[in-house]
Amino acid sequence: MFQKLFILATVALTAVNAHPGAHTNVALEVIPATTFKFSETFPQAGIIPTAKPEWLELIKNVDIANAPVYKVGNGLGPQPEVPGQDPFCDWTFTGCKAKDDLYKCPKGQWSLTYDDGPSEFSPKLYDYLDKVDVKVTFFMVGGQVVKYPDYALRAYKSGHELAMHTWSHNYMTSLTNEQIVAELKWNELAIKEVTGVAPRYFRPPYGDIDDRVRNVAAALGFVPVIWNHDTNDWAHASNPAGYPKSWVTGNVTQWAKDAPKATEGGCSLQHDLYSETVDLAIQILPILQKSYELVPVGACNNVQMYKDNTTQPAVSASASVAPATSVAPVATSSVVAAATVPTPSPIENVNNNAQVSHDSGAAMTGVSSIGLGIAALAAVALL
C-alpha cells in the first residue's frame, strides 16, 4: 500500500503545471564573511550574462547544429516545433543523449551529484561527507560560487569533483549561441578563480540540451553530464507536507534493492541549495551505500574533470578548508526562468531516463505549494 502511495503521488504530479512565467524569489540569505578577493568583476547573479569578445572567437568557424532557439514562459519550458519529432537530439523532448554525454556509472557503482550550490546549507553536507569519507560531484552555479567562494574551495580541497551548472540557471536551448558561451565561460571563470582549476564538465539546468548546445559547449572544451535517477528532492523542499520525505527515500530504497538485477550503475540528481534537500542527502547516502560503491561521476567514467590535466586533490577530511564563521543575513533576489513541472519517475520505471525537463532551479523554480497539494490529494484519492 505504501509503495502504491508514492507511485500514485508521482504520477499525479504530471498533471500539475503551476508556475507561470519567470519569477523572482526574494529571500533572507545568510552570506558568510570572506577574505577571498576576486580579480574579476562578475555579472549579476541570476541574470543571463554577456560574453567577452575573446570568448566568442572560440565558436567562429565551428559547425553548430541549426536547432531553433526555443521560447519559454507562461509556465512552460521549451516545446518541440513539431510534436513527436526530435531532429536535434533534445533531451528535454525525448531523453535523447549524444555519445559523449555522461549519465551513468558502470554496474555496481553509483555517483551522487548535487546541483545549484554552493549555498548556506552546503557545509552541513560537506561535514557529513567528510565524516563518512565519501566523494561526490557538485554542479555549481556561477553566481553561487561568487557568493560562497569559501564553500566552493572547501568542496574542492575536500576531494570532491566540481563541475558547472551555468551562470544564471536558464534553459540552455532558449539561449542564443552567444548567451550559451557567456553562461558557460563565466561559470568556468568563477570556479577557476576560487579553486585554480577549470572544469571540463557541466550539467544543463533542467537537463535541457540539444545538439546546438552540445556543439557550442564542445567548441569551448566542455562536455555535458545528465543523470539516470532523479530523486525529486526538490518537490519535498517545495512542499514538505505535500511531498513527504518518505516518498523520496522510498524510491531510493527501491533503487538499492534493484541493484543485483540492474544492468548499469546510477547517477542520481540531488540538490544542496535547500535545508530540506541537504537533510535528504544525508538520509539517502547510507541507503545507496549498502548496495553500491559510491564514487564521483568523473571517477566512475574514468574521465579527467578539469582542463589542463589538473588532478583532483587527495585531501583527508581533517584537511578540509573550514568556511568563515562570521555571517550576515542578506536579502537576495534570484531570477530564474520558469520550468515545466517535471514528472517524477514512477518506482517501477526508476531505471528509465527521464524524458521531461527537471526542476533544478536556483530560485526554487518548480512546483507550487498548491500544485503539490493537488498532486498529493490526487494520489490519495486514487488509493
N, C-alpha and C positions, 0 to 999 in steps of 0.2 A: 504493500500500500504506500509506504513512504517513498519508494523508488518511483512509483506511479505519480506521486505528487509532484516531484520536481521534473519529471518528464513532461507532464502536462503544463506545468508552470513555464517551462522554457518554450514549449510550443505556443502557449498563449501569448508570449512576448512578441511573436511575429506579427500580431495584429496591431501592435502599438506603434504609432509614428507621430510622436507628440511634441517635437521640438522644432517649431517653425523658425527659419531664418538664422542668421548668425546672431550670437548674443554675447553680452558682456557679463562676466562674473566678477563681482567686486567682493573681496573677502579680506578679513584681517589675517594677514600672513606674517608669520614670525621670521624675519630675516636676520640671521646671526651676524654679529660684527665680524669683520675680517680684516686682516692686514694685507690681503692679496691686492696687488695693483696691476690692472690690465694696461697694456701698452696700446691696445686698440680701442677705438671708440665704437661700441657696438650699437646696432639698431635697437629700436624699442622692442621689448619682448612681446610676443603675441601678434605682431604685425608683419605682414609679408615684406621682406626687406628688398633693397635694390642691390644688384650685383656690382662688384667693382669691374671696371672695363677690362682689366687684365684677365679676369676670370672668364669673361665672355669670349675671349680669344680662344679658349680651350675647346669651344664647341663649333668653331668655324671649320668649314670643310669636313664636317662629320656627318655621316649618313644617319639621319634621325627619322624614325617612322613618322609618317604623316597622319598620325592619330589626331582627332579633334581635341580642342581644349574644352572640357565639359563645363557646363554651368551647374552651380549648386545653389541651394537656398530653399526657402519655404518648407523646411523640414526634410528636404531630400538631398541625398548625395548624388554623385554622377549617375546618369541614366544612359543606357545604350541608345545609339541613334536608331538602330533597327532591332527591336526586341528579338532575342534569341540568337543574334549574330555577334560574334566576337573576333573581328579580324586582327586585333592588335594585342591578343593575349592579356586581357584585362582581368586581374584577379578579383576585382570588385564584382564584375559581371558573372564570371564563370568559374572562379577559383583557378584560373589558368596560371601556371608557373613556367618560367623560362628555364633553360638548362643550367644557368648559373645561380638561380635563386636558391638560397638556403632556407630550409623549413623543417628539418627533422634531424634526428641523430640515428646512428646505427642501432640495431636491435640490442636491447639491454642497457642502453644509455638514455639519459633524459637531461635536457637543458632547461633550466629555469631562467626566464628572461623577464625583465621588468622595464616598462615604458614610462615616459613622461617626467621622470625625475631629473636631477635630484630635487627633493622637497624638504620641508621642515620635518617630515616624518621618516625620511630615509635613514638617519642614523640608528634608529631602533632596529631596522632591518640589517644594517651593517653590523651592529653589535651581535645580533643573533647569528649571522653568517660567520662572523669571527669565532663565536663560541662553538659552533658545530663544525667549523673548518670546511665549509662548502663554498666553492667558487661559482659565480653566476655571470650573466651578461646583462648589463644595463644599457638601454637605448635612451640616451639623454637628449632632451630638448635644449637647443642652444640658449634660449632665453633663461631657462632654469639654471644652466651651468654658470651664467654670468651672475645670477642672483646668489648661487650657493657654490662658489668655487672651492671652498674648503671641503665640502662634501664630495664633490666630483674627484678631487685629488685623493681624498681618503679612500674612495671606492677603488681607484686605480692602484694606489700603493698597497691596498689590501690584497691585490692579485686578481681582482675581478676584471672581466673584459668590458671595455667601454666602446659603444657604437653610437650612431647618430639617429635622431628621430625628427630631423629638420629643425629649422629655426622657430617657426611660428605654429606648427602643427595644423596645417591645412591639407585638404585633399590635393594630392600631387597631380592628378590628371586634370584638375581645374586650373592649374597654373601654366603660364607660358614657359617656353624653354628657358628664357632669361630668368624668370622667377624661380624655376627649379634650381638653376645654377646658384642663385643667391641663397635659397633655403639650405642647400647642402654645404656650400662653402663657408657661410657664416657659422653654421653648426660645427663644421670641422675646425674652424679657426678658434672658436671659443674653447673647445676641448683641448686643442693643441697648446693654447696659451697657458692653460691651467696645468696640464699634465706633461707637456713636452712631446706628446705623440699625436699623430694624425690618424684618425680611424679610417679604415677602408670600407666598413660595412654600415649600412643604415637600414632602418625599418620605416617604410612609408606609413604615415598616420592612417589609421583605419584599414591598413593593408592595401590602400588604393594605389595601384601601379599598373601601367601598361607598357608596351614596347617603346613608346616615345620617352616615357620617364626613364626606363632602363637605359636607352641609348644615350640620353643626356648624362645620366649618372655614370655610365661606363666611360664616357669621354673625360670625366673628372677623376676617374680612378676609383669609383665606388660600386659596391655590389649589394643587392637587396637581401634582406632576411625577412621571411614571413613567419608562419607558425603552423603547427598541425593540431594543436589542442588549445582551445580557448576557455579559460576558467570563468569568464564573465564576472570577474570580481568587481568590475565597475558597477554592475547592476546592484550588488549589495551595498556598495558605497553610496550610490544614488538614493537608495531607499532600503535601509536595513530591515524594516518591518515587512515591506512588500516583497523583498527578495532575500530571504533568510540566508545566513552564513551556511546553514546545513545543506542548502541546495548546491552550493559551490563545492563544499567538501564531499558531498555525496557523489558528485560526478568524478572528482579526483580519486576518491576511493575506488570507484569502478575502473578507472584507468589503471590503477595499480593492480587490481585483481585481474585485469585482462593482459597483464604483461607476459605471462607464459605463452599465450597464443598470438601476441602482436607480431607482425612481420617487420616492423620498424620501430625505432625509438621515438621519443617525444621531444617536442619543443613547445613549451607552454607559454601563453601570453598572460602576464600579470602586470600590476602597476605599483609603483611606490610613491604615488602622488597623494594618496589619502591615508588617513589613520586606519580606516576600516580595511583597506586592501593590504596594508603592511601587516596588520594583525592576521589577516587571512594567509598571507605568505608564510608567516611563522607557523601557522597551523598546517598548511599544505605540505611543506617541505618534508617532514618526517613520514608522511603518508606515502609519498613517492619514493623516498629513500629506502623503504622496505622492499621495493620491487625493482628499483633501477639504480645504476651508478649515476650520480649527479655530476655533470660536467658542463662547462660553458659551451655555448653554441659553436664558437670557433674551434675549440679544442676537439669537440666530438666530430667535427667535419674536417679536422686536420688542415685548417687554413690559417694564414697569418692575418691577424685582426688589424694590424697597423701598417701604414705605409713605411717605406724605407727599411723594411725588415726589422722594425723595432720589436724586441721581445717583451713578453709580459713579465713584469717584475715578480720575483719569487720572494714574498714577504710573509713572515709569520703574523698571526693575529695580533701579537703583542706589539708589533712594529707599526701597526696601523696609525695613520695620522689622525689625531683627535681633532674634531671641529672646535671652533671657538665657542665659548660658553656664554658670552655676553650677547643677549638678543634684544631686539626691539620690535614690537609689532608694527607692521607697515601695511596700510591699506593698498592693495594692488589690484590692477584691473587687467584681465587677460581676455583677448578677443579671439575666438576660435570659430571656424566655420561650423555650421550645423551639420549634424550627422543623421543619416537614416538610422532608425533603430535596428541594431543588428539582431540576428537570430541566434540565440544560444543553441549549441548543438544538443539535440536530444541524446540521452545517455546511450541509446542503442546505436548511435551513429558517431560516437566520440572520436573514432579514428579517421573519420572523413574530414577533409579540409573544408573550412568554412568557405561559402560561396557568396557571402554578403559582406558589406563593409562593416568593420567593427569599431565601436567607440573606444578610442584610446585617448580621449581629449584632455588636454592640459587645462581646460577650464570647465571640467565636469560636463562636457557636451555629451548628450545621450538621452537616456530615458527619463522623463519627468516623474516626479513622485506620483502624480495622478495616473500616469500611464502604467507605471509598475504596479500600482494598486489595482488597476483594472485587470492587468495580466494575472495577478495573484488570485483575484476573485474568480476570474475565468477558469483558472486551474482548479480551484476548489470546487467550482460548480460542476466540473466535468468528472469529478471523482464518483 
